[in-house]
Amino acid sequence: MKQYIVFIASSLLFLTKPAISIGQLSETNKLLHKASFLRGSNKIRNQEAQNIYNLLMAKEPTNAVIYAESGFFNLSYADKELGMIDLNVAMYLLENKLCACDYEHIYNIKKEEFFCSLELLEKIYEEKRRVFYEKKQFDSTGHYIKKLVRLYTDSSGTKPDYSKFKNNNIVINKLNGLYTEEAENFGDSQKYQDALKSYQKIIFNNFYKRTNTDLIDLYAIVGEYDSILQIMNRELFVKKNADTRFAGEYPILAVRYFFDYISAYIAKRDFEPAYKLITSNTTFSFIPDTKSEKGNILLKEFPMYMKGESSNFCERINQEEVEYSYFYFYHCLLNDLNNKNYENALLHLNNFYKLMAPQFLNLAKGSIRYLTGESYKSDYIIFSLKGYLLSKLNKKTEAKLAYQEALKLNPACKEAMLELKAL
């Protein structure tokens, strides 16, 4: 291994030819195609493929394509450490323009030859990013995401470089994907503020429309509730087709994020506007569970509760696991909070958590994979509010435990940090 690395270093130091001739490429491609055909079948054929790569590297020590192909081969079928070394060499040659790069080849999907191109450099970055991500080495993963971003941006690293590409949408869509990936990577290492910054770099166009829900989830994590309220005010309360405009083909998501609107007020401990919001809502219609006998009973009794004519409505919804009962729960909880009836509010909160948390307190899968890998549980909001209610009831020891649980689930939970500190 050491002799191999010394050979590479000495070759790169003394060989100065910047490009491979057409004649060499033609013969080289024949051998590269043969190696590609051989690899992965069995040990004997893999060894034959490796011999071809070694032969080519000895003949053309500044051909990045050979090192790249050898690197991909080793990572998949042979020596992973050697594969990473090969990719490092190919990356060095390409980045330092010791191998001629032709930007045009990035558009030629059906290449019949192995080109020393921008697309090859991108493929190397992608492979190294993948390897480090699988090892959960998030800093190294982020390093290669940044390198990928630089391929599509100008010298500042912030603005799209349209000059390298035939279609502006190619640049925008690729950068949007990379910024999302960067946010996911930061989220995996619980760097939520950095994740938010990455997400805010996204360029809006006709192909990218799902940022509202993702941003709301991130703002909730970092405790920027005013930003949630701003998005909700702008997007949700557009009376015409509000469900469709906000959540596309999934109107239930619009309802879910409507409750995030209310939760933002709750997290700010600003209960009166939250109560007014849910009692005066005319934007979203909550679909009753007409197939459920219990659901129909609640639906009929709810208007009586709103008029103050039902004394035990809120107690009974805590005993019924009915679809959409969380709508009634929020009415009861916010009524108690608004009237400073903390004991009843705590009762509703505890019962609701037991019944509805598994179904309701998970953010939509796929919308913010970067928050834990698949979905982010918002249980911390429940524990944070529980700590607040317990502290109001002068149960400080229990309140501290609830706040600590909230912070364990989400170390960035601002209200839990501040209120725990004040105890």
C-alpha positions in Angstrom: 0.0 0.0 0.0 2.7 2.5 1.0 4.7 1.7 -2.2 1.6 2.4 -4.2 1.0 5.8 -2.6 4.7 6.7 -3.1 4.5 5.7 -6.8 1.4 8.0 -7.3 3.0 10.9 -5.5 6.3 10.7 -7.5 4.4 10.3 -10.8 2.3 13.4 -10.2 5.3 15.4 -9.1 7.4 14.9 -12.3 4.9 14.3 -15.0 3.6 17.6 -16.5 1.6 16.7 -19.6 -1.9 18.2 -18.9 -4.0 16.0 -21.2 -4.3 12.6 -22.7 -3.9 12.3 -26.5 -6.8 11.0 -28.7 -4.8 7.9 -29.7 -4.2 7.0 -26.0 -7.8 7.6 -25.1 -9.0 5.3 -27.8 -6.8 2.3 -26.7 -7.4 3.1 -23.0 -11.2 3.1 -23.5 -11.1 -0.4 -25.0 -9.3 -1.7 -21.9 -11.5 0.3 -19.5 -14.6 -1.2 -21.1 -13.1 -4.7 -20.7 -12.3 -4.0 -17.0 -15.8 -2.7 -16.5 -17.3 -5.9 -18.1 -15.1 -8.2 -16.0 -15.6 -6.7 -12.5 -18.1 -8.1 -10.1 -18.4 -11.5 -11.6 -16.0 -13.6 -9.5 -12.5 -13.3 -7.9 -10.6 -14.4 -11.0 -12.3 -11.8 -13.2 -12.0 -9.1 -10.6 -8.3 -9.8 -10.3 -8.1 -9.5 -14.1 -9.9 -6.1 -14.0 -7.6 -4.9 -11.2 -4.6 -5.9 -13.4 -5.9 -3.8 -16.2 -6.3 -0.8 -14.0 -2.8 -1.2 -12.6 -1.4 -1.5 -16.1 -3.2 1.6 -17.3 -2.1 3.6 -14.3 1.5 2.7 -14.9 1.2 3.8 -18.6 -0.9 7.0 -18.0 -0.3 8.2 -14.5 -2.1 11.5 -15.1 -5.3 10.1 -16.5 -8.0 10.8 -13.9 -10.5 8.5 -15.6 -8.3 5.4 -14.8 -7.9 6.3 -11.1 -11.7 7.0 -10.9 -12.7 3.7 -12.5 -10.2 1.8 -10.3 -11.6 3.7 -7.3 -15.2 2.8 -8.1 -14.1 -0.8 -8.7 -12.2 -1.1 -5.4 -15.0 0.4 -3.3 -17.5 -2.1 -4.7 -15.5 -5.3 -5.1 -12.0 -5.2 -3.6 -10.1 -2.8 -1.2 -12.2 0.1 0.0 -9.2 1.9 1.5 -7.4 1.6 -1.9 -10.6 2.8 -3.6 -10.7 6.0 -1.6 -7.0 6.6 -2.4 -7.7 6.1 -6.1 -10.6 8.6 -6.0 -8.4 11.1 -4.2 -5.8 10.9 -7.0 -8.5 11.3 -9.7 -10.0 14.2 -7.8 -6.6 15.9 -7.5 -6.0 15.6 -11.2 -9.4 17.0 -12.1 -9.4 19.8 -9.6 -5.9 20.9 -10.6 -6.7 20.6 -14.3 -3.9 18.1 -14.9 -6.4 16.2 -17.0 -8.4 18.0 -19.6 -12.1 18.7 -18.6 -14.8 19.2 -21.2 -17.9 20.6 -19.6 -20.1 19.6 -22.6 -19.9 16.0 -21.7 -22.1 16.5 -18.7 -25.1 16.5 -21.1 -24.1 13.3 -23.0 -25.9 10.7 -20.9 -25.3 7.8 -23.4 -21.5 8.2 -23.6 -19.7 5.4 -25.4 -16.3 6.5 -24.0 -14.9 7.4 -20.7 -14.3 11.1 -20.7 -12.2 13.2 -18.4 -15.0 15.6 -17.6 -16.9 17.7 -15.1 -19.4 14.9 -14.8 -16.6 12.5 -13.7 -15.5 15.0 -11.0 -19.1 15.2 -9.8 -19.4 11.4 -9.8 -16.3 11.2 -7.6 -17.7 13.7 -5.1 -21.0 11.9 -5.0 -19.3 8.6 -4.3 -17.1 10.0 -1.5 -20.1 11.7 -0.1 -22.0 8.4 -0.1 -19.2 6.5 1.6 -18.8 9.1 4.4 -22.6 9.3 4.9 -22.8 5.5 5.3 -20.1 5.8 8.0 -22.1 8.6 9.7 -19.1 10.9 9.3 -21.3 14.0 8.7 -18.5 16.6 8.6 -16.8 14.8 5.8 -20.2 14.2 4.1 -20.8 18.0 4.3 -17.3 18.7 2.9 -18.2 16.8 -0.4 -21.7 18.3 -0.6 -19.9 21.7 -0.6 -17.6 20.6 -3.4 -20.6 19.5 -5.4 -22.3 22.9 -4.8 -19.1 24.6 -6.1 -19.4 22.8 -9.4 -22.7 24.6 -10.0 -21.9 28.0 -8.6 -19.6 30.9 -9.5 -16.4 31.9 -7.8 -18.3 33.2 -4.8 -19.9 29.8 -4.2 -23.3 31.3 -3.7 -24.7 32.2 -7.1 -25.6 29.7 -9.9 -23.1 29.5 -12.7 -25.3 29.2 -15.7 -22.4 29.5 -18.2 -21.4 25.8 -17.7 -24.8 24.4 -18.6 -27.1 24.5 -21.5 -30.3 24.8 -19.4 -30.7 27.1 -16.4 -33.2 24.6 -14.8 -30.4 22.0 -14.7 -28.4 24.3 -12.4 -31.4 25.3 -10.3 -32.8 21.9 -9.8 -29.4 20.4 -9.0 -28.5 23.1 -6.5 -31.9 22.8 -4.8 -31.3 19.1 -4.4 -27.9 19.7 -2.9 -29.1 22.4 -0.5 -31.8 20.1 0.7 -29.2 17.3 1.1 -26.9 19.7 3.0 -29.8 20.6 5.3 -30.5 16.8 5.9 -26.8 16.2 6.7 -26.8 19.1 9.2 -30.0 17.7 10.7 -28.5 14.3 11.1 -25.8 15.8 13.4 -28.4 18.0 15.1 -27.1 21.3 13.7 -30.5 22.6 13.1 -29.6 26.3 12.7 -27.1 25.3 9.9 -29.8 23.1 8.4 -32.1 26.1 8.3 -29.5 28.2 6.6 -28.9 25.6 3.9 -32.6 25.3 3.3 -33.0 29.0 2.9 -30.6 28.9 0.0 -33.1 27.1 -2.1 -34.0 28.8 -5.3 -37.7 29.0 -5.9 -39.0 27.9 -9.3 -41.8 26.0 -10.9 -40.2 22.7 -10.0 -39.7 23.3 -6.3 -42.8 24.1 -4.3 -42.7 22.2 -1.0 -40.5 24.5 1.0 -43.3 25.9 3.3 -43.9 22.7 5.1 -40.2 21.9 5.4 -39.4 25.4 6.7 -42.2 25.3 9.2 -40.8 22.0 10.6 -37.3 23.5 10.9 -38.5 26.7 12.4 -40.4 24.7 15.0 -37.2 22.8 15.9 -35.1 25.9 16.4 -37.8 27.8 18.1 -38.4 30.6 15.6 -42.1 30.7 16.1 -42.6 34.1 14.7 -41.3 32.8 11.3 -43.9 30.0 11.5 -46.6 32.6 12.1 -45.4 34.6 9.2 -45.6 31.7 6.8 -49.0 30.6 8.0 -50.4 34.1 7.7 -49.1 34.3 4.1 -50.0 30.9 2.9 -52.8 29.4 4.9 -55.3 32.2 5.2 -56.0 32.5 1.5 -59.6 31.6 1.6 -59.8 30.2 -2.0 -58.5 26.6 -2.3 -56.3 27.0 0.8 -56.0 23.3 1.4 -54.8 22.6 -2.1 -52.5 25.6 -2.3 -50.7 24.7 0.8 -50.5 21.0 0.8 -51.1 20.0 -2.9 -52.8 16.5 -3.1 -52.6 15.9 0.6 -55.2 18.2 2.3 -54.7 16.4 5.7 -51.2 17.9 5.7 -52.8 21.4 5.5 -54.8 20.5 8.7 -51.6 19.2 10.3 -49.8 22.4 9.7 -52.8 24.5 10.7 -52.3 23.0 14.1 -48.6 23.9 13.9 -49.9 27.5 13.5 -51.7 27.1 16.8 -48.7 25.3 18.4 -46.5 28.2 17.5 -48.7 30.5 19.7 -48.7 27.8 22.4 -44.9 27.6 22.4 -44.8 31.4 22.7 -47.2 30.9 25.7 -49.6 33.3 23.8 -52.8 31.4 24.4 -55.5 33.9 23.6 -54.8 34.4 19.9 -54.4 30.6 19.6 -57.9 30.1 21.1 -59.4 32.8 18.8 -57.7 31.2 15.8 -59.2 27.7 16.4 -62.7 29.0 17.3 -62.9 31.5 14.4 -61.3 29.3 11.7 -63.1 29.6 8.4 -60.2 28.5 6.2 -60.1 24.8 6.8 -63.0 22.4 7.2 -62.3 19.5 9.5 -63.7 16.3 8.0 -65.8 14.4 10.5 -65.3 10.7 10.9 -68.8 9.7 9.7 -68.0 6.0 9.7 -67.5 6.1 13.5 -70.4 6.1 15.9 -68.3 7.8 18.5 -67.1 10.4 16.0 -70.7 11.2 15.1 -71.7 11.6 18.7 -68.8 14.0 19.3 -69.7 15.9 16.1 -73.3 16.4 17.2 -72.3 17.4 20.8 -69.6 19.8 19.9 -71.9 22.8 19.1 -73.5 22.3 22.6 -70.0 22.4 24.1 -69.2 25.7 22.3 -72.4 27.2 23.8 -71.5 26.0 27.3 -74.3 23.4 27.3 -72.1 20.3 27.6 -70.4 19.8 31.0 -68.4 16.7 30.3 -67.5 16.9 26.6 -63.8 17.5 27.2 -63.5 14.7 29.7 -65.1 12.2 27.2 -62.8 13.1 24.2 -59.9 12.0 26.3 -61.4 8.5 26.5 -62.2 8.2 22.8 -59.5 7.5 20.2 -61.4 8.9 17.3 -60.0 10.3 14.0 -59.9 14.1 14.1 -60.6 14.1 17.9 -57.4 16.2 18.2 -59.5 19.1 16.7 -61.7 18.9 19.8 -58.8 18.4 22.0 -57.2 21.7 20.9 -60.5 23.5 21.6 -60.6 22.1 25.1 -56.9 22.6 25.9 -56.9 26.2 24.6 -60.1 27.0 26.4 -58.4 25.8 29.7 -55.2 27.6 28.9 -57.0 30.8 28.0 -58.9 30.7 31.3 -55.8 29.7 33.2 -57.3 26.4 34.3 -54.0 24.7 34.3 -55.1 21.6 36.2 -57.7 20.7 33.6 -55.2 21.6 30.8 -52.6 19.2 32.3 -55.2 16.4 32.4 -56.2 16.9 28.8 -52.5 17.0 27.7 -51.6 13.8 29.5 -54.6 11.9 28.1 -54.2 13.3 24.6 -50.5 12.3 24.5 -51.3 8.7 25.5 -54.0 8.4 22.8 -52.9 10.5 19.9 -49.1 10.8 20.0 -48.3 7.7 18.0 -50.5 8.8 15.1 -50.5 12.5 15.2 -47.2 13.7 16.7 -45.0 12.5 13.9 -44.2 15.0 11.1 -44.9 13.7 7.6 -42.3 11.2 6.5 -40.1 12.4 3.7 -40.7 16.1 4.4 -37.8 16.5 6.7 -35.7 13.4 6.6 -32.8 15.5 7.8 -34.2 15.8 11.4 -33.5 12.2 12.4 -33.3 10.1 9.3 -36.9 9.3 8.6 -39.3 11.5 10.7 -38.9 13.8 13.6 -41.2 13.3 16.6 -42.5 16.5 18.0 -43.1 14.9 21.5 -40.9 17.6 22.9 -43.7 20.2 22.3 -45.9 18.1 24.6 -43.2 17.8 27.3 -42.4 21.5 27.1 -46.0 22.5 27.7 -46.3 19.9 30.4 -43.4 21.5 32.2 -45.0 24.9 31.9 -48.3 23.6 33.4 -46.6 21.8 36.2 -44.6 24.9 37.1 -47.8 26.9 37.2 -49.2 24.3 39.6 -46.0 24.8 41.7 -44.9 21.2 41.0 -41.3 22.3 40.3 -39.6 18.9 40.6 -42.0 17.3 38.1 -41.8 20.4 35.9 -38.0 20.1 35.7 -38.3 16.5 34.7 -40.7 17.4 31.9 -38.5 20.2 30.6 -35.4 17.9 30.7 -37.4 15.3 28.7 -38.3 18.0 26.1 -34.6 19.0 25.8 -33.5 15.4 25.6 -35.8 15.0 22.5 -34.8 18.4 21.1 -31.8 20.2 22.6 -32.8 23.3 20.6 -36.2 23.7 22.4 -36.0 27.4 23.4 -39.0 27.7 25.6 -37.9 24.6 27.7 -34.4 26.0 28.1 -35.7 29.4 29.2 -38.4 28.2 31.5 -36.2 25.5 33.1 -33.6 28.1 33.8 -36.2 30.3 35.5 -37.3 27.6 37.9 
